[in-house]
Amino acid sequence: MTIKMSKINVYTCASHHNTVTKDTPNRDVTPFKITCPECGKESFSANYQVSQDLTPTYEWFIPQTVKEYKDACVPIYGDVFTDADYESMLDGKSTMYRKIK
């Protein structure tokens, strides 16, 4: 029997906002908690114990450029990092989430 890896996950914050994410092939690991993109509170993972038929609004990816990092970080955290900070985070392993267009 082949076990299919779950690709869809949900993060829920104390305000009951659900952030539905999908994994991308090149991602490494995803965190147990994230910042809710709606309210900024902590959101906790359902550990992939959700319907895989949900429609994701965010995707996990590994940024390859400073621009990709900025595009993912600024809408959620604000402009808190310098270009040098972003450059230092480009390790090819760090996983970020971004809004699916």
N, C-alpha and C positions, 0 to 999 in steps of 0.2 A: 504494500500500500504506500502511495506517495502522499506526503503531507505537504499541502500548499502553504507557504508562508503568508501570513496576513499582510495586507498592504494598506488597509484603511484603519485609522485610529481616531479616537475622539478625546479631546481635552476639555474638561469642564471646570469653570471657576465658581466661586461662592455666589456670584450673581446669576448662576445657571446659564451662562452663555456657553454654547458648544462650538468648539473649533474642530472641524472635521479635516483631517490631514491624510495625505497619501504618501507612501514612500516612493522614491525614485531609485532606479537601479544602482546608481553610484553612491548612494548614501551609506554612511558607516553605522552609527547608532543614533537613536532618537532619545531625547531626555524624558524623564518621568514627569517633569513639570515645565511649563512655559509661561510666558506673560500673555494674558488674554488680550488679543488684538482689539477687542471692543472696549474693555474697561480698565485694562492695565493690572488687574489682580492676578494672583497665581492661578493657573489652570493645571489640573492634574489628569494624567493619562488614564484611560480605561484599559490600558495594556492590551490593546487590540481585541478585547472581548466585546466587539460590536459587530453589527451587521456589515458585511463587506459590500452591501448594495447601496450604502450611503454615498451621497455625492460630496466629494471633498471640495473644500474652498481654499485650502492651503496645501502646499507640497514641500516635502523635505528634499534638500539638495546640498551639495558641497560647493560653496562659492569658489570660482576659479579666478575672479578678478576683484579689484577693489570696488568697482561699480556694482557688481553683483552683491557684494556684502552690504554696501550702502543702500541699495534698492531694497534689501530685505530688512535691514536694521532700522533705518530712519522712520518708516511708518509705525513701527512698534515701540521703539525705544527713544526716538527723537535723535537729533544730531549730536550725540554725546562723544563720538570717537573722532580722532584726527585721521588723516590719510595714513600716517605712520602706524597708528593703532590697527587700522584695517590691514595694512601691508603685513604686519606681524602676525595677524590671525590667518593669513593665507597659507595654511599648512597642508592643504589637500585632504584633511580629515574632519575638520570641524563642520558639523551639520547645522544648517539654518532652515527656517521655513519662510515661505513667501506666498503671497496671494496668487492664486491661479487666475490668469487673465482669460 
